[in-house]
Amino acid sequence: MAEVELSCGPVPRPADECSGRSRRLTIVVGTVLLMIMMTSCSTLGPDTAAADGVATAFYRAVHDGDGIGACTLLAPATVEELERTSGQPCPEAILDQDLPDVKDVLDSQAFGRGAQVVMTGDVVFLSMFDDHWSVTGVGCTSRGDRPYDCIVKGG
């Protein structure tokens, strides 16, 4: 049987040599596509359950009178703004705020590096810092088409 010559480039080559190059190219392309898909899937959407957990933990700490615990869940700019406007350290200032009595998460949305957690009596805003959510606004009420008005917020 005669060996068929195929062109795998500018110079004709034996069929088995082309098939080996083709197989290697297919493996390389497949591996690259798999890596792209895996990294894309890992960034499809932020974890709303984690944001819910942080919002719930924040309000649990406030309810329990744990100012230090509540402040550890606030974003750095939020801590700075709270301390600046209250004239007190965060653990004292956060407990002095007139925050609503909150119990349950009703809904949450995450978009990019931000999240909104709707709770009974409040809307909590969070941002992703490194690998964790931090609270950027609490005690927030809607003002229609304008930005929310929050009792505690970052600068």
N, CA and C of each residue as an Amber inpcrd file, in Angstrom:
protein
   465
   0.8470000  -1.1570000   0.0000000   0.0000000   0.0000000   0.0000000
   0.8990000   1.2280000   0.0000000   0.5520000   2.2040000  -0.7740000
   1.3690000   3.4100000  -0.9170000   1.0840000   4.3560000   0.2420000
   2.1310000   5.0000000   0.7320000   1.9730000   5.9700000   1.7960000
   1.5030000   7.2900000   1.1980000   0.4760000   7.8390000   1.7850000
  -0.0940000   9.0850000   1.2740000   0.6460000  10.2360000   1.9160000
   0.9700000  11.2160000   1.1210000   1.6340000  12.3970000   1.6520000
   0.6140000  13.4980000   1.8360000   0.6470000  14.1030000   2.9930000
  -0.2300000  15.2260000   3.2990000   0.6230000  16.4540000   3.5320000
   0.0310000  17.5780000   3.3820000   0.7580000  18.8100000   3.6330000
   0.3580000  19.3360000   4.9910000   1.2830000  19.3090000   5.9870000
   1.0120000  19.8700000   7.3000000   1.7440000  21.1870000   7.4280000
   2.0800000  21.7440000   6.3960000   2.8070000  22.9990000   6.3830000
   3.3130000  23.2140000   4.9860000   4.3630000  23.9920000   4.8510000
   4.8540000  24.2990000   3.5180000   5.5110000  23.1060000   2.8110000
   5.9650000  22.1090000   3.5910000   6.6440000  20.9610000   2.9870000
   5.7790000  19.7210000   3.1680000   5.4980000  18.9440000   2.0950000
   4.7270000  17.7030000   2.2480000   5.4300000  16.7490000   3.2090000
   4.6660000  16.0540000   4.0690000   5.2260000  15.1320000   5.0570000
   4.4320000  13.8310000   5.0020000   5.0070000  12.7560000   5.5160000
   4.2720000  11.4860000   5.5980000   3.0600000  11.6470000   6.5180000
   2.0090000  10.8790000   6.2740000   0.7480000  10.9820000   7.0110000
   0.9340000  10.7940000   8.5100000   1.7930000   9.8420000   8.9260000
   1.9500000   9.5960000  10.3600000   2.6270000  10.7640000  11.0690000
   3.5170000  11.4800000  10.3980000   4.1660000  12.6370000  11.0070000
   3.1530000  13.7620000  11.1780000   2.2910000  13.9760000  10.1840000
   1.2430000  14.9960000  10.2840000   0.2810000  14.6560000  11.4000000
  -0.0760000  13.3840000  11.4970000  -1.0310000  12.9650000  12.4960000
  -0.4660000  13.1970000  13.9010000   0.8260000  12.9860000  14.1120000
   1.4580000  13.2410000  15.4070000   1.4450000  14.7240000  15.7460000
   1.7790000  15.5620000  14.7550000   1.7400000  17.0180000  14.9770000
   0.3220000  17.4680000  15.2700000  -0.6100000  16.9320000  14.5330000
  -2.0120000  17.3050000  14.6950000  -2.5130000  16.9060000  16.0860000
  -2.1210000  15.7160000  16.5280000  -2.5290000  15.2320000  17.8500000
  -1.9410000  16.1150000  18.9460000  -0.6600000  16.4800000  18.8380000
  -0.0310000  17.3600000  19.8360000  -0.7070000  18.7210000  19.8530000
  -1.0060000  19.2580000  18.6800000  -1.6770000  20.5510000  18.5910000
  -3.0620000  20.4780000  19.2280000  -3.7710000  19.3940000  18.9870000
  -5.1040000  19.2140000  19.5680000  -5.0160000  19.1540000  21.0900000
  -4.0330000  18.4560000  21.6180000  -3.8530000  18.3500000  23.0690000
  -3.5310000  19.7170000  23.6670000  -2.6330000  20.4570000  23.0290000
  -2.2470000  21.7830000  23.5330000  -3.4540000  22.7170000  23.5130000
  -4.1640000  22.7590000  22.3840000  -5.3390000  23.6310000  22.2780000
  -6.3940000  23.2160000  23.2870000  -6.6380000  21.9330000  23.4390000
  -7.6200000  21.4440000  24.4040000  -7.2480000  21.8240000  25.8300000
  -5.9800000  21.7070000  26.1770000  -5.5150000  22.0570000  27.5180000
  -5.7040000  23.5490000  27.7830000  -5.3420000  24.3660000  26.8150000
  -5.4980000  25.8170000  26.9670000  -6.9780000  26.1720000  27.1390000
  -7.8480000  25.5800000  26.3180000  -9.2790000  25.8530000  26.4360000
  -9.8230000  25.4090000  27.7930000  -9.3890000  24.2660000  28.2750000
  -9.8220000  23.7790000  29.5810000  -9.3920000  24.7370000  30.6850000
  -8.1550000  25.2280000  30.6160000  -7.6640000  26.1700000  31.6250000
  -8.4710000  27.4680000  31.5920000  -8.7950000  27.9500000  30.3980000
  -9.5820000  29.1740000  30.2820000 -10.9660000  28.9640000  30.8760000
 -11.5840000  27.8290000  30.5650000 -12.9190000  27.5550000  31.0920000
 -12.9050000  27.4350000  32.6160000 -11.8880000  26.8010000  33.1680000
 -11.8180000  26.6280000  34.6190000 -11.6540000  27.9650000  35.3190000
 -10.7820000  28.8340000  34.8000000 -10.5990000  30.1280000  35.4490000
 -11.8090000  31.0090000  35.2440000 -12.4930000  30.8780000  34.1290000
 -13.7070000  31.6590000  33.8920000 -14.7990000  31.2300000  34.8460000
 -14.9530000  29.9470000  35.0510000 -15.9990000  29.4510000  35.9480000
 -15.7710000  29.9010000  37.3760000 -14.5290000  30.0110000  37.7880000
 -14.2560000  30.3950000  39.1640000 -14.5770000  31.8670000  39.4020000
 -14.7450000  32.6580000  38.3530000 -15.0510000  34.0620000  38.5350000
 -16.4220000  34.4120000  37.9700000 -17.2900000  33.4090000  37.7670000
 -18.5970000  33.6920000  37.1970000 -19.4240000  34.6020000  38.0930000
 -19.3420000  34.4320000  39.3560000 -20.1130000  35.2820000  40.2420000
 -19.6230000  35.1690000  41.6600000 -19.6810000  36.2780000  42.3870000
 -19.2700000  36.2370000  43.7860000 -20.2120000  35.3620000  44.6010000
 -19.7430000  34.9260000  45.7290000 -20.4740000  34.0240000  46.6070000
 -21.4450000  34.8170000  47.4840000 -22.7330000  34.7950000  47.1340000
 -23.7150000  35.5370000  47.9270000 -23.9320000  34.9080000  49.3010000
 -23.7460000  33.6080000  49.4090000 -23.9130000  32.9550000  50.7140000
 -22.8860000  33.4890000  51.7120000 -21.6780000  33.7300000  51.2540000
 -20.6490000  34.2860000  52.1420000 -20.9980000  35.7140000  52.5470000
 -21.5250000  36.4930000  51.6100000 -21.9490000  37.8630000  51.9210000
 -23.0940000  37.8370000  52.9360000 -24.0420000  36.9330000  52.7410000
 -25.1460000  36.7660000  53.6990000 -24.6050000  36.4610000  55.0940000
 -23.6180000  35.5710000  55.1350000 -23.0260000  35.1770000  56.4140000
 -22.3630000  36.3360000  57.1370000 -21.6760000  37.1820000  56.3890000
 -21.0060000  38.3360000  57.0080000 -22.0490000  39.3340000  57.5240000
 -23.0760000  39.6040000  56.7300000 -24.1290000  40.5310000  57.1650000
 -24.8180000  40.0030000  58.4250000 -25.1040000  38.7170000  58.4450000
 -25.7490000  38.0950000  59.6050000 -24.8270000  38.1450000  60.8290000
 -23.5490000  37.8330000  60.6310000 -22.5870000  37.8630000  61.7400000
 -22.4240000  39.2790000  62.2920000 -22.4460000  40.2680000  61.4090000
 -22.3370000  41.6600000  61.8450000 -23.4970000  41.9940000  62.7950000
 -24.7120000  41.7010000  62.3460000 -25.8720000  42.0330000  63.1850000
 -25.9350000  41.1850000  64.4510000 -25.4530000  39.9640000  64.3920000
 -25.3990000  39.1360000  65.6040000 -24.4500000  39.7780000  66.6140000
 -23.2870000  40.2530000  66.1420000 -22.3210000  40.9000000  67.0330000
 -22.9190000  42.1660000  67.6510000 -23.5900000  42.9820000  66.8450000
 -24.2190000  44.2010000  67.3680000 -25.2810000  43.8280000  68.4100000
 -26.1100000  42.8600000  68.0810000 -27.1770000  42.4130000  68.9950000
 -26.5940000  41.9010000  70.3180000 -25.4510000  41.2210000  70.2380000
 -24.8100000  40.6710000  71.4350000 -23.9560000  41.6900000  72.1820000
 -23.8690000  42.9270000  71.6760000 -23.0480000  43.9540000  72.3230000
 -21.5590000  43.7720000  72.0820000 -21.2040000  43.0320000  71.0400000
 -19.8030000  42.7540000  70.7210000 -19.2970000  43.7580000  69.6750000
 -18.9100000  44.9380000  70.1600000 -18.4380000  45.9920000  69.2700000
 -17.1680000  45.6180000  68.5160000 -16.2710000  44.9210000  69.1860000
 -15.0270000  44.4900000  68.5230000 -15.3500000  43.5320000  67.3900000
 -16.2150000  42.5530000  67.6560000 -16.6100000  41.6010000  66.6160000
 -17.2820000  42.2840000  65.4430000 -18.1780000  43.2360000  65.7170000
 -18.8560000  43.9620000  64.6430000 -17.8540000  44.7610000  63.8190000
 -16.9120000  45.4080000  64.4690000 -15.9360000  46.2490000  63.7570000
 -14.9860000  45.4330000  62.8940000 -14.7020000  44.2000000  63.2890000
 -13.8220000  43.3730000  62.4580000 -14.4790000  43.0200000  61.1260000
 -15.7970000  43.1610000  61.0450000 -16.5240000  42.8450000  59.8140000
 -16.7540000  44.0680000  58.9320000 -16.3690000  45.2420000  59.4210000
 -16.5090000  46.4720000  58.6380000 -15.2970000  46.6820000  57.7360000
 -15.5290000  47.3070000  56.5980000 -14.4340000  47.6710000  55.6920000
 -13.5940000  48.7670000  56.3470000 -12.3100000  48.8330000  56.0340000
 -11.4370000  49.8480000  56.6570000 -11.9520000  51.2850000  56.5190000
 -12.4290000  51.6750000  55.3510000 -12.9320000  53.0360000  55.1660000
 -14.1910000  53.2880000  55.9900000 -14.9750000  52.2390000  56.2200000
 -16.1810000  52.3620000  57.0260000 -15.8140000  52.5790000  58.4890000
 -14.8090000  51.8570000  58.9750000 -14.3210000  52.0500000  60.3470000
 -13.8060000  53.4770000  60.5090000 -12.9980000  53.9230000  59.5560000
 -12.4300000  55.2830000  59.6280000 -13.5210000  56.3480000  59.6540000
 -14.5170000  56.2180000  58.7950000 -15.6080000  57.1970000  58.7300000
 -16.4200000  57.1900000  60.0160000 -16.7170000  56.0050000  60.5390000
 -17.4680000  55.8900000  61.7830000 -16.7140000  56.5490000  62.9350000
 -15.4290000  56.2750000  63.0560000 -14.6360000  56.8660000  64.1340000
 -14.5090000  58.3800000  63.9650000 -14.3560000  58.8320000  62.7320000
 -14.2160000  60.2660000  62.4710000 -15.4980000  61.0160000  62.8350000
 -16.6410000  60.4790000  62.4060000 -17.9050000  61.1870000  62.6400000
 -18.4060000  61.0610000  64.0770000 -18.0550000  59.9740000  64.7560000
 -18.5450000  59.7790000  66.1330000 -17.5810000  60.3130000  67.1810000
 -16.3050000  60.3870000  66.8330000 -15.3040000  60.8020000  67.8080000
 -14.9830000  59.7140000  68.8180000 -15.3750000  58.4780000  68.5330000
 -15.1420000  57.3440000  69.4320000 -14.4390000  56.2300000  68.6700000
 -13.7910000  55.3190000  69.4120000 -13.2560000  54.1190000  68.7500000
 -14.4150000  53.2850000  68.1890000 -14.1580000  52.5720000  67.1310000
 -15.1870000  51.7980000  66.4440000 -16.0030000  50.8900000  67.3660000
 -15.3670000  50.0920000  68.2560000 -16.1740000  49.1770000  69.0870000
 -17.2290000  49.8780000  69.9370000 -16.9450000  51.1040000  70.3680000
 -17.9390000  51.8570000  71.1320000 -18.9410000  52.5220000  70.1930000
 -18.4300000  53.1150000  69.1270000 -19.2700000  53.8770000  68.2050000
 -20.3170000  53.0080000  67.5180000 -19.9390000  51.8100000  67.1130000
 -20.8830000  50.9600000  66.3750000 -22.0730000  50.5680000  67.2410000
 -21.8230000  50.3880000  68.5360000 -22.9090000  50.0070000  69.4370000
 -23.7990000  51.1960000  69.7830000 -23.3090000  52.4090000  69.5840000
 -24.1000000  53.6150000  69.8500000 -24.9800000  54.0260000  68.6640000
 -24.8130000  53.3700000  67.5280000 -25.5940000  53.7220000  66.3450000
 -27.0250000  53.2150000  66.4960000 -27.9490000  53.9240000  65.8980000
 -29.3660000  53.5470000  65.9530000 -29.6710000  52.5990000  64.7970000
 -29.0940000  51.3900000  64.8860000 -29.2710000  50.3950000  63.8240000
 -30.5670000  49.6250000  64.0430000 -31.2090000  49.2070000  62.9650000
 -32.4770000  48.4720000  63.0950000 -32.2800000  47.1000000  63.7280000
 -33.3720000  46.5760000  64.2600000 -33.3700000  45.2200000  64.8010000
 -33.5340000  44.2630000  63.6180000 -32.5000000  43.5210000  63.3040000
 -32.4680000  42.6840000  62.1070000 -32.3360000  41.2270000  62.5050000
 -33.0730000  40.3600000  61.8030000 -33.0010000  38.9380000  62.1260000
 -32.6310000  38.0670000  60.9300000 -33.3290000  38.2010000  59.8170000
 -33.1640000  37.2430000  58.7230000 -32.7470000  37.8970000  57.4040000
 -32.0540000  37.1090000  56.5920000 -31.7380000  37.5050000  55.2240000
 -32.9420000  37.1670000  54.3590000 -33.4120000  38.1510000  53.5990000
 -34.5490000  37.9390000  52.6970000 -34.0800000  37.6900000  51.2660000
 -33.0130000  38.3840000  50.8640000 -32.5190000  38.2790000  49.4940000
 -31.1090000  38.8430000  49.4510000 -30.3570000  38.4310000  48.4560000
 -29.0300000  39.0090000  48.2740000 -28.6470000  38.9460000  46.8110000
 -27.8070000  39.8930000  46.4330000 -27.2780000  39.9590000  45.0820000
 -25.8040000  40.3110000  45.1850000 -25.0340000  39.7490000  44.2920000
 -23.6230000  40.0960000  44.2210000 -23.3230000  40.4910000  42.7860000
 -22.4900000  41.4890000  42.6460000 -22.1470000  41.9880000  41.3300000
 -20.7140000  42.4700000  41.3880000 -19.8500000  41.8080000  40.6080000
 -18.4280000  42.1650000  40.6630000 -17.8800000  41.9530000  42.0500000
 -17.3570000  43.0100000  42.6430000 -16.7690000  42.9230000  43.9730000
 -17.6860000  43.5260000  45.0420000 -18.9700000  43.6910000  44.7120000
 -19.9200000  44.2560000  45.6530000 -21.1120000  43.3460000  45.8630000
 -21.7680000  43.5200000  46.9960000 -22.9650000  42.7270000  47.2950000
 -23.9540000  43.5830000  48.0590000 -25.2240000  43.2240000  47.9060000
 -26.3100000  43.8610000  48.6300000 -27.1140000  42.7410000  49.2900000
 -27.2330000  42.8100000  50.5970000 -27.9820000  41.8040000  51.3380000
 -29.2060000  42.4920000  51.9460000 -30.3850000  42.0530000  51.5150000
 -31.6340000  42.6010000  52.0270000 -32.0490000  41.7350000  53.2140000
 -32.1940000  42.3910000  54.3660000 -32.5600000  41.6980000  55.5990000
 -33.8570000  42.2960000  56.1220000 -34.4740000  41.6220000  57.0880000
 -35.6700000  42.2000000  57.7050000 -35.2610000  43.5000000  58.3840000
 -35.7400000  44.6220000  57.8770000 -35.4550000  45.9100000  58.5050000
 -34.2170000  46.6250000  58.0160000 -33.4340000  46.0620000  57.1090000
 -32.2080000  46.7450000  56.6640000 -31.7470000  46.2110000  55.3100000
 -30.9450000  47.0190000  54.6660000 -30.2000000  46.6090000  53.4800000
 -28.7370000  46.8450000  53.8240000 -27.9260000  45.7980000  53.6740000
 -26.5090000  45.8550000  54.0170000 -25.7100000  45.8000000  52.7220000
 -24.7120000  46.6680000  52.6190000 -23.8260000  46.6760000  51.4530000
 -22.4620000  46.1470000  51.8690000 -21.8570000  45.3440000  50.9970000
 -20.5500000  44.7560000  51.2760000 -19.6640000  44.8770000  50.0460000
 -18.3680000  44.8440000  50.2870000 -17.3820000  44.8130000  49.2040000
 -16.4000000  43.6980000  49.4800000 -15.8440000  43.1550000  48.3960000
 -14.8510000  42.0840000  48.5050000 -13.4760000  42.7200000  48.7190000
 -12.8040000  42.3100000  49.7760000 -11.4410000  42.7390000  50.0780000
 -10.5910000  41.4830000  50.1450000  -9.6220000  41.3840000  49.2620000
  -8.8120000  40.1760000  49.1190000  -9.7500000  38.9890000  48.8890000
  -9.9130000  38.1420000  49.8830000 -10.7400000  36.9450000  49.6930000
 -11.9460000  36.9000000  50.6280000 -12.3390000  38.0540000  51.1730000
 -13.4720000  38.0480000  52.1040000 -14.3500000  39.2870000  51.9120000
 -15.5980000  39.1550000  52.3310000 -16.5370000  40.2740000  52.2790000
 -16.3830000  41.1230000  53.5250000 -16.4960000  42.4450000  53.3570000
 -16.5240000  43.3840000  54.4800000 -17.7080000  44.3220000  54.2890000
 -18.3160000  44.7030000  55.3950000 -19.4870000  45.5730000  55.3710000
 -19.0430000  47.0050000  55.0680000 -19.7020000  47.6140000  54.0790000
 -19.4030000  49.0070000  53.7220000 -20.5520000  49.9430000  54.0770000
 -21.7340000  49.3940000  54.3010000 -22.8750000  50.2190000  54.6780000
 -23.9390000  49.4060000  55.3750000 -24.4510000  49.9300000  56.5060000
 -25.5480000  49.2790000  57.2360000 -26.5300000  50.3510000  57.6840000
 -27.7300000  49.8920000  58.0160000 -28.7740000  50.8330000  58.3970000
 -29.1980000  51.6420000  57.1840000 -29.2950000  50.9860000  56.0370000
 -29.5230000  51.6780000  54.7640000 -30.9880000  51.6260000  54.3490000
 -31.4760000  52.7730000  53.8890000 -32.8390000  52.8500000  53.3680000
 -32.8120000  53.4060000  51.9530000 -33.7240000  52.8980000  51.1620000
 -33.8130000  53.3050000  49.7610000 -34.3450000  54.7350000  49.6550000
 -33.8250000  55.4630000  48.6620000 -34.3220000  56.8050000  48.3610000
 -34.7370000  56.8690000  46.8910000 -35.3480000  55.7850000  46.4230000
 -35.8070000  55.7440000  45.0350000 -34.6520000  55.6700000  44.0640000
 -34.5870000  56.6340000  43.1680000 -33.5390000  56.6570000  42.1430000
 -32.1980000  57.1540000  42.6640000 -32.1890000  57.6950000  43.8640000
 -30.9310000  58.2030000  44.4340000 -30.2480000  57.0940000  45.2290000
 -28.9560000  57.2640000  45.5430000 -28.2490000  56.2320000  46.3480000
 -28.9230000  56.0440000  47.7120000 -28.7340000  54.8550000  48.2650000
 -29.2830000  54.5530000  49.5900000 -28.6940000  55.5130000  50.6270000
 -29.4630000  55.7750000  51.6730000 -28.9970000  56.5530000  52.8120000
 -28.6630000  55.5630000  53.9080000 -27.4170000  55.5290000  54.3450000
 -26.9660000  54.5520000  55.3420000 -26.5480000  55.2480000  56.6330000
 -26.8950000  54.6530000  57.7480000 -26.4990000  55.1760000  59.0530000
 -24.9840000  55.0540000  59.2150000 -24.4380000  53.9040000  58.8600000
 -22.9900000  53.6700000  58.9180000 -22.5320000  53.3540000  57.5140000
 -21.5250000  54.1000000  57.0340000 -21.0240000  53.8980000  55.6700000
 -19.5740000  54.3180000  55.5780000 -18.9330000  53.8160000  54.5310000
 -17.5430000  54.1900000  54.2900000 -17.4470000  55.5460000  53.6340000
 -16.2480000  56.1630000  53.7400000 -16.0420000  57.5070000  53.1990000
 -15.8420000  57.5790000  51.7380000
